[in-house]
């Protein structure tokens, strides 16, 4: 399916994506910190805004962690020789799909089928 140059290119891209996500994670930890609820320090609306910002930061953190897991899994599949093949049906994942989403686990057919379930 994929030649050694393509695999090296995808590996490099996945490593770069992982690095970017880890950098985002380290710079956004303050936004997810516990919100101070002392009314003498800030008003009710400011606290509500802070709580909403905290919730959004936590959701983004969880999304980044999921993406990091997918990237780690893709890197492991490169090392084991399984990268580029659907984990559901075993068929090759289209090159254009991998270019769009290098951590893709499923071919477009299996992904579509899972979405419709």
C-alpha positions as protocol buffer text, in pm:
chain_id: "A"
residue {
  index: 1
  type: UNK
  ca { x: 0 y: 0 z: 0 }
}
residue {
  index: 2
  type: UNK
  ca { x: 231 y: 278 z: 123 }
}
residue {
  index: 3
  type: UNK
  ca { x: 599 y: 294 z: 36 }
}
residue {
  index: 4
  type: UNK
  ca { x: 873 y: 373 z: 287 }
}
residue {
  index: 5
  type: UNK
  ca { x: 886 y: 741 z: 186 }
}
residue {
  index: 6
  type: UNK
  ca { x: 511 y: 784 z: 235 }
}
residue {
  index: 7
  type: UNK
  ca { x: 524 y: 612 z: 573 }
}
residue {
  index: 8
  type: UNK
  ca { x: 812 y: 835 z: 681 }
}
residue {
  index: 9
  type: UNK
  ca { x: 618 y: 1140 z: 567 }
}
residue {
  index: 10
  type: UNK
  ca { x: 305 y: 1036 z: 758 }
}
residue {
  index: 11
  type: UNK
  ca { x: 516 y: 953 z: 1064 }
}
residue {
  index: 12
  type: UNK
  ca { x: 677 y: 1297 z: 1056 }
}
residue {
  index: 13
  type: UNK
  ca { x: 338 y: 1464 z: 1014 }
}
residue {
  index: 14
  type: UNK
  ca { x: 191 y: 1268 z: 1305 }
}
residue {
  index: 15
  type: UNK
  ca { x: 488 y: 1359 z: 1526 }
}
residue {
  index: 16
  type: UNK
  ca { x: 442 y: 1726 z: 1435 }
}
residue {
  index: 17
  type: UNK
  ca { x: 69 y: 1710 z: 1514 }
}
residue {
  index: 18
  type: UNK
  ca { x: 145 y: 1543 z: 1846 }
}
residue {
  index: 19
  type: UNK
  ca { x: 399 y: 1813 z: 1932 }
}
residue {
  index: 20
  type: UNK
  ca { x: 152 y: 2091 z: 1845 }
}
residue {
  index: 21
  type: UNK
  ca { x: -122 y: 1935 z: 2060 }
}
residue {
  index: 22
  type: UNK
  ca { x: 116 y: 1890 z: 2352 }
}
residue {
  index: 23
  type: UNK
  ca { x: 223 y: 2255 z: 2322 }
}
residue {
  index: 24
  type: UNK
  ca { x: -142 y: 2366 z: 2322 }
}
residue {
  index: 25
  type: UNK
  ca { x: -205 y: 2148 z: 2624 }
}
residue {
  index: 26
  type: UNK
  ca { x: 79 y: 2299 z: 2824 }
}
residue {
  index: 27
  type: UNK
  ca { x: -18 y: 2659 z: 2740 }
}
residue {
  index: 28
  type: UNK
  ca { x: -388 y: 2618 z: 2815 }
}
residue {
  index: 29
  type: UNK
  ca { x: -368 y: 2458 z: 3161 }
}
residue {
  index: 30
  type: UNK
  ca { x: -428 y: 2792 z: 3335 }
}
residue {
  index: 31
  type: UNK
  ca { x: -760 y: 2838 z: 3154 }
}
residue {
  index: 32
  type: UNK
  ca { x: -890 y: 2510 z: 3298 }
}
residue {
  index: 33
  type: UNK
  ca { x: -781 y: 2592 z: 3653 }
}
residue {
  index: 34
  type: UNK
  ca { x: -1035 y: 2602 z: 3935 }
}
residue {
  index: 35
  type: UNK
  ca { x: -1247 y: 2916 z: 3935 }
}
residue {
  index: 36
  type: UNK
  ca { x: -1240 y: 3129 z: 4250 }
}
residue {
  index: 37
  type: UNK
  ca { x: -1595 y: 3160 z: 4386 }
}
residue {
  index: 38
  type: UNK
  ca { x: -1528 y: 3439 z: 4638 }
}
residue {
  index: 39
  type: UNK
  ca { x: -1785 y: 3716 z: 4571 }
}
residue {
  index: 40
  type: UNK
  ca { x: -1557 y: 3978 z: 4724 }
}
residue {
  index: 41
  type: UNK
  ca { x: -1302 y: 3921 z: 4448 }
}
residue {
  index: 42
  type: UNK
  ca { x: -1533 y: 3922 z: 4145 }
}
residue {
  index: 43
  type: UNK
  ca { x: -1895 y: 3971 z: 4053 }
}
residue {
  index: 44
  type: UNK
  ca { x: -2151 y: 3703 z: 3975 }
}
residue {
  index: 45
  type: UNK
  ca { x: -2137 y: 3753 z: 3597 }
}
residue {
  index: 46
  type: UNK
  ca { x: -1758 y: 3744 z: 3597 }
}
residue {
  index: 47
  type: UNK
  ca { x: -1770 y: 3414 z: 3787 }
}
residue {
  index: 48
  type: UNK
  ca { x: -2026 y: 3276 z: 3542 }
}
residue {
  index: 49
  type: UNK
  ca { x: -1802 y: 3377 z: 3251 }
}
residue {
  index: 50
  type: UNK
  ca { x: -1504 y: 3218 z: 3425 }
}
residue {
  index: 51
  type: UNK
  ca { x: -1697 y: 2896 z: 3487 }
}
residue {
  index: 52
  type: UNK
  ca { x: -1807 y: 2883 z: 3124 }
}
residue {
  index: 53
  type: UNK
  ca { x: -1449 y: 2943 z: 3009 }
}
residue {
  index: 54
  type: UNK
  ca { x: -1328 y: 2670 z: 3242 }
}
residue {
  index: 55
  type: UNK
  ca { x: -1585 y: 2422 z: 3105 }
}
residue {
  index: 56
  type: UNK
  ca { x: -1485 y: 2504 z: 2748 }
}
residue {
  index: 57
  type: UNK
  ca { x: -1116 y: 2463 z: 2833 }
}
residue {
  index: 58
  type: UNK
  ca { x: -1182 y: 2126 z: 2993 }
}
residue {
  index: 59
  type: UNK
  ca { x: -1378 y: 2009 z: 2688 }
}
residue {
  index: 60
  type: UNK
  ca { x: -1095 y: 2118 z: 2458 }
}
residue {
  index: 61
  type: UNK
  ca { x: -845 y: 1941 z: 2682 }
}
residue {
  index: 62
  type: UNK
  ca { x: -1045 y: 1618 z: 2660 }
}
residue {
  index: 63
  type: UNK
  ca { x: -1070 y: 1653 z: 2280 }
}
residue {
  index: 64
  type: UNK
  ca { x: -693 y: 1706 z: 2255 }
}
residue {
  index: 65
  type: UNK
  ca { x: -630 y: 1400 z: 2473 }
}
residue {
  index: 66
  type: UNK
  ca { x: -849 y: 1188 z: 2244 }
}
residue {
  index: 67
  type: UNK
  ca { x: -662 y: 1320 z: 1939 }
}
residue {
  index: 68
  type: UNK
  ca { x: -328 y: 1245 z: 2108 }
}
residue {
  index: 69
  type: UNK
  ca { x: -445 y: 887 z: 2168 }
}
residue {
  index: 70
  type: UNK
  ca { x: -538 y: 853 z: 1801 }
}
residue {
  index: 71
  type: UNK
  ca { x: -198 y: 988 z: 1695 }
}
residue {
  index: 72
  type: UNK
  ca { x: -15 y: 753 z: 1931 }
}
residue {
  index: 73
  type: UNK
  ca { x: -217 y: 463 z: 1793 }
}
residue {
  index: 74
  type: UNK
  ca { x: -133 y: 565 z: 1435 }
}
residue {
  index: 75
  type: UNK
  ca { x: 238 y: 585 z: 1521 }
}
residue {
  index: 76
  type: UNK
  ca { x: 219 y: 236 z: 1673 }
}
residue {
  index: 77
  type: UNK
  ca { x: 48 y: 108 z: 1357 }
}
residue {
  index: 78
  type: UNK
  ca { x: 331 y: 255 z: 1147 }
}
residue {
  index: 79
  type: UNK
  ca { x: 585 y: 68 z: 1361 }
}
residue {
  index: 80
  type: UNK
  ca { x: 390 y: -260 z: 1341 }
}
residue {
  index: 81
  type: UNK
  ca { x: 327 y: -231 z: 966 }
}
residue {
  index: 82
  type: UNK
  ca { x: -51 y: -196 z: 1000 }
}
residue {
  index: 83
  type: UNK
  ca { x: -73 y: 176 z: 917 }
}
residue {
  index: 84
  type: UNK
  ca { x: -298 y: 259 z: 625 }
}
residue {
  index: 85
  type: UNK
  ca { x: -532 y: -34 z: 677 }
}
residue {
  index: 86
  type: UNK
  ca { x: -881 y: -13 z: 824 }
}
residue {
  index: 87
  type: UNK
  ca { x: -896 y: -159 z: 1175 }
}
residue {
  index: 88
  type: UNK
  ca { x: -1251 y: -278 z: 1107 }
}
residue {
  index: 89
  type: UNK
  ca { x: -1242 y: -447 z: 768 }
}
residue {
  index: 90
  type: UNK
  ca { x: -868 y: -466 z: 697 }
}
residue {
  index: 91
  type: UNK
  ca { x: -895 y: -293 z: 360 }
}
residue {
  index: 92
  type: UNK
  ca { x: -652 y: -18 z: 261 }
}
residue {
  index: 93
  type: UNK
  ca { x: -753 y: 334 z: 364 }
}
residue {
  index: 94
  type: UNK
  ca { x: -755 y: 572 z: 68 }
}
residue {
  index: 95
  type: UNK
  ca { x: -443 y: 788 z: 44 }
}
residue {
  index: 96
  type: UNK
  ca { x: -652 y: 1105 z: 21 }
}
residue {
  index: 97
  type: UNK
  ca { x: -825 y: 1013 z: 348 }
}
residue {
  index: 98
  type: UNK
  ca { x: -490 y: 960 z: 519 }
}
residue {
  index: 99
  type: UNK
  ca { x: -363 y: 1290 z: 382 }
}
residue {
  index: 100
  type: UNK
  ca { x: -668 y: 1464 z: 528 }
}
residue {
  index: 101
  type: UNK
  ca { x: -666 y: 1270 z: 857 }
}
residue {
  index: 102
  type: UNK
  ca { x: -334 y: 1092 z: 911 }
}
residue {
  index: 103
  type: UNK
  ca { x: -458 y: 925 z: 1231 }
}
residue {
  index: 104
  type: UNK
  ca { x: -761 y: 770 z: 1057 }
}
residue {
  index: 105
  type: UNK
  ca { x: -849 y: 425 z: 1189 }
}
residue {
  index: 106
  type: UNK
  ca { x: -1122 y: 339 z: 942 }
}
residue {
  index: 107
  type: UNK
  ca { x: -1172 y: 340 z: 567 }
}
residue {
  index: 108
  type: UNK
  ca { x: -1444 y: 573 z: 444 }
}
residue {
  index: 109
  type: UNK
  ca { x: -1692 y: 287 z: 407 }
}
residue {
  index: 110
  type: UNK
  ca { x: -1656 y: 167 z: 766 }
}
residue {
  index: 111
  type: UNK
  ca { x: -1650 y: 524 z: 899 }
}
residue {
  index: 112
  type: UNK
  ca { x: -1972 y: 603 z: 713 }
}
residue {
  index: 113
  type: UNK
  ca { x: -2132 y: 285 z: 840 }
}
residue {
  index: 114
  type: UNK
  ca { x: -2042 y: 369 z: 1203 }
}
residue {
  index: 115
  type: UNK
  ca { x: -2182 y: 721 z: 1168 }
}
residue {
  index: 116
  type: UNK
  ca { x: -2514 y: 589 z: 1041 }
}
residue {
  index: 117
  type: UNK
  ca { x: -2555 y: 346 z: 1333 }
}
